[in-house]
Amino acid sequence: MTDLLQDLDQLATPRTNWTREEAGEVYRAPFNDLIFAAQSVHRKFHDPNAVQTSQLLSIKTGGCAEDCGYCNQSAHFDTGLQASKLMPLNEVMQAAEKAKAGGATRFCMGAAWRELKPRDEDAICEMIEGVKSLGMETCVTLGMLEDGQARKLRQAGLDYYNHNLDTAPEDYGRVISTRTYQDRIDTLDRVRDAGIHVCTGGIVGMGEPETARIGLIAELANMSPHPESVPINHLVAVKGTPLGDSKPLDGIDFVRTIATARILMPKSMVRLSAGREGMSRELQALCFLAGANSIFVGEELLTTPNPEKHEDFDMFGALGIEPMKLGSVELSPAE
């Protein structure tokens, strides 16, 4: 075992001063040592046989002004996706009630926007209030936020705001040109200042170098405090997008990314997010062993496929995993 992984008690102490070299030493450690350390750290803060289940709904699809190279919702690319208007409240509530009945404890709503516009604020707040009334955790991803908007969402009852960093700073310009890395950081700062829990992670398998995967996790782990929720997505390559021909990341490298996130952010919920539809049960089991403890359930993630719910619960049964119950994730005040 490498020197950095020797002291498991020290690893389990959250820190926000990880160097790229240290993060790289963790990521590149012998696989068995890495998984042992990640699972050991995981057990200090989390139930090793419990996984949180969230459901994600696209409340406004397509037509986005951003040029994110991985996204079929961008207006810059011809992917055959038809843009839609903002979903009415009654349809959102029907979807949320169905998600709750199916075992989801967090309901996430995503709109394909560059930023939240003032004209849509009240409608979004009504959706948050409605989902919150069901006793579910609430999460939205709406693009960039301006001063005051995050506080309005918090007053409506928002628990989490998702805004991914996507990749390391040095790799960012290859993927997106219509907003800067600092724009993303600024939105996350507004979310944190408003008392909303931060959900931020990234996407791997976009043809990035290993150093960018390591750099992404280091950037996340050096946020103070750590994000409460860290989604790790594997690119779902979509024809017509600039990254649509990307070669899938090797499964072992994907598990290394999960394990490194768990070690560097020991208290965070690490979500095994997009791309599961193309993963075997065995690969997903390795991700849970490496410290992932949250997934999205439901047949679709915004506009990309996801495993059928019964497949996930069959997998849970085979692994002896229990879905977390409503209220089992303690929501302390966001710092």
HUZI-V33110 format. One record per residue. N is the residue number from 1. RES is the residue in one small letter. SS is DSSP state (H for helix, E for strand, C for the rest). NEAR is the number of other C-alpha atoms within 12 Angstrom. D_CENTER is the distance of its C-alpha to the mean C-alpha in whole Angstrom. Layout:
# HUZI-V33110
n=<N;N>
res=<RES;RES>
ss=<SS;SS>
near=<NEAR;NEAR>
d_center=<D_CENTER;D_CENTER>
This chain:
# HUZI-V33110
n=<1;2;3;4;5;6;7;8;9;10;11;12;13;14;15;16;17;18;19;20;21;22;23;24;25;26;27;28;29;30;31;32;33;34;35;36;37;38;39;40;41;42;43;44;45;46;47;48;49;50;51;52;53;54;55;56;57;58;59;60;61;62;63;64;65;66;67;68;69;70;71;72;73;74;75;76;77;78;79;80;81;82;83;84;85;86;87;88;89;90;91;92;93;94;95;96;97;98;99;100;101;102;103;104;105;106;107;108;109;110;111;112;113;114;115;116;117;118;119;120;121;122;123;124;125;126;127;128;129;130;131;132;133;134;135;136;137;138;139;140;141;142;143;144;145;146;147;148;149;150;151;152;153;154;155;156;157;158;159;160;161;162;163;164;165;166;167;168;169;170;171;172;173;174;175;176;177;178;179;180;181;182;183;184;185;186;187;188;189;190;191;192;193;194;195;196;197;198;199;200;201;202;203;204;205;206;207;208;209;210;211;212;213;214;215;216;217;218;219;220;221;222;223;224;225;226;227;228;229;230;231;232;233;234;235;236;237;238;239;240;241;242;243;244;245;246;247;248;249;250;251;252;253;254;255;256;257;258;259;260;261;262;263;264;265;266;267;268;269;270;271;272;273;274;275;276;277;278;279;280;281;282;283;284;285;286;287;288;289;290;291;292;293;294;295;296;297;298;299;300;301;302;303;304;305;306;307;308;309;310;311;312;313;314;315;316;317;318;319;320;321;322;323;324;325;326;327;328;329;330;331;332;333;334;335>
res=<m;t;d;l;l;q;d;l;d;q;l;a;t;p;r;t;n;w;t;r;e;e;a;g;e;v;y;r;a;p;f;n;d;l;i;f;a;a;q;s;v;h;r;k;f;h;d;p;n;a;v;q;t;s;q;l;l;s;i;k;t;g;g;c;a;e;d;c;g;y;c;n;q;s;a;h;f;d;t;g;l;q;a;s;k;l;m;p;l;n;e;v;m;q;a;a;e;k;a;k;a;g;g;a;t;r;f;c;m;g;a;a;w;r;e;l;k;p;r;d;e;d;a;i;c;e;m;i;e;g;v;k;s;l;g;m;e;t;c;v;t;l;g;m;l;e;d;g;q;a;r;k;l;r;q;a;g;l;d;y;y;n;h;n;l;d;t;a;p;e;d;y;g;r;v;i;s;t;r;t;y;q;d;r;i;d;t;l;d;r;v;r;d;a;g;i;h;v;c;t;g;g;i;v;g;m;g;e;p;e;t;a;r;i;g;l;i;a;e;l;a;n;m;s;p;h;p;e;s;v;p;i;n;h;l;v;a;v;k;g;t;p;l;g;d;s;k;p;l;d;g;i;d;f;v;r;t;i;a;t;a;r;i;l;m;p;k;s;m;v;r;l;s;a;g;r;e;g;m;s;r;e;l;q;a;l;c;f;l;a;g;a;n;s;i;f;v;g;e;e;l;l;t;t;p;n;p;e;k;h;e;d;f;d;m;f;g;a;l;g;i;e;p;m;k;l;g;s;v;e;l;s;p;a;e>
ss=<C;C;H;H;H;H;C;H;H;H;H;C;C;C;C;C;C;C;C;H;H;H;H;H;H;H;H;C;C;C;H;H;H;H;H;H;H;H;H;H;H;H;H;H;H;C;C;C;C;E;E;E;E;E;E;E;E;E;E;E;C;C;C;E;C;C;C;C;C;C;C;C;C;E;C;C;C;C;C;C;C;C;C;C;C;C;C;C;H;H;H;H;H;H;H;H;H;H;H;H;H;C;C;C;C;E;E;E;E;E;E;C;C;C;E;C;C;H;H;H;H;H;H;H;H;H;H;H;H;H;H;H;H;C;C;C;E;E;E;E;E;C;C;E;C;C;C;C;H;H;H;H;H;H;H;C;C;C;C;E;E;E;C;C;C;E;C;C;H;H;H;H;H;H;H;C;C;C;C;C;H;H;H;H;H;H;H;H;H;H;H;H;H;C;C;C;E;E;E;C;C;E;E;E;C;C;C;C;C;H;H;H;H;H;H;H;H;H;H;H;H;C;C;C;C;C;C;C;E;E;E;E;E;E;C;C;C;C;C;C;C;C;C;C;C;C;C;C;C;C;H;H;H;H;H;H;H;H;H;H;H;H;H;H;C;C;C;C;E;E;E;E;C;C;C;H;H;H;C;C;H;H;H;H;H;H;H;H;H;C;C;C;C;E;E;E;E;C;C;E;E;C;C;E;E;C;C;C;H;H;H;H;H;H;H;H;H;H;H;C;C;E;E;C;C;C;C;C;C;C;C;C;C;C;C>
near=<19;21;17;26;34;20;16;27;20;19;34;28;21;28;22;24;21;31;21;28;16;26;39;29;28;39;43;30;27;21;26;23;27;42;36;29;40;46;36;30;38;40;27;24;27;30;27;30;25;29;41;41;41;42;42;40;38;33;37;34;30;32;27;30;25;27;31;36;37;39;38;36;37;33;27;25;27;22;24;18;25;19;25;19;17;29;26;20;23;17;19;30;28;20;29;40;25;23;32;31;19;25;30;38;37;44;52;44;40;37;38;39;33;31;29;32;21;18;12;24;26;19;25;40;30;27;38;40;30;29;39;31;20;27;25;37;40;45;42;47;40;37;35;36;34;26;22;20;32;41;27;29;40;34;22;29;32;43;41;42;47;41;41;38;47;43;43;34;29;22;28;34;20;25;33;31;17;23;23;27;28;17;25;32;28;23;38;39;33;29;41;34;24;31;26;38;41;45;39;44;46;45;45;48;33;40;29;32;20;27;27;31;44;41;38;44;49;39;38;47;38;23;31;22;27;37;43;37;44;47;41;45;43;41;37;36;32;28;21;22;29;25;29;25;18;23;18;25;28;18;26;25;31;38;39;44;53;53;47;50;56;55;50;52;43;42;34;40;44;48;41;46;46;38;36;37;30;23;30;17;23;19;26;35;31;32;40;41;36;41;49;52;47;42;46;43;41;37;24;24;31;31;31;31;25;30;28;20;26;16;19;35;27;17;24;27;18;15;22;16;25;24;34;26;23;26;17;20;28;20;24;13;17;26;20>
d_center=<29;29;30;27;26;29;28;26;27;26;23;22;23;20;21;19;22;21;23;22;24;23;20;21;24;21;19;23;24;26;24;25;25;22;21;23;22;19;20;22;20;18;21;22;19;18;20;19;20;18;14;12;12;11;12;11;14;15;17;19;19;20;22;20;22;19;20;16;18;15;15;18;18;19;23;24;24;26;24;26;23;25;23;24;24;22;22;25;24;26;24;21;22;24;20;19;22;22;18;20;23;21;19;16;15;13;13;11;13;12;15;16;18;18;19;19;23;25;27;24;23;25;24;20;22;24;21;19;22;23;20;20;24;23;21;18;15;14;11;11;10;14;14;16;18;22;23;24;21;19;22;23;19;19;23;22;20;16;14;11;10;7;8;7;10;10;12;15;18;21;19;17;21;21;18;18;21;21;19;19;17;19;18;14;16;18;16;14;17;18;15;16;20;20;19;15;13;10;6;6;5;7;9;12;15;16;19;18;20;20;20;17;15;16;17;13;12;16;15;12;14;17;15;18;17;13;10;10;7;5;2;5;7;11;12;14;17;19;23;24;21;22;19;20;23;20;21;19;18;20;18;20;18;14;15;16;13;12;15;15;12;13;17;16;14;16;15;11;9;8;6;8;6;8;12;13;16;17;17;20;20;21;18;16;18;18;14;15;18;16;14;11;12;9;9;9;13;15;17;15;11;13;15;15;16;14;17;19;19;22;21;18;20;23;21;20;24;25;23;24;20;20;18;17;20;19;20;19;16;18;17;19;20;17;19>
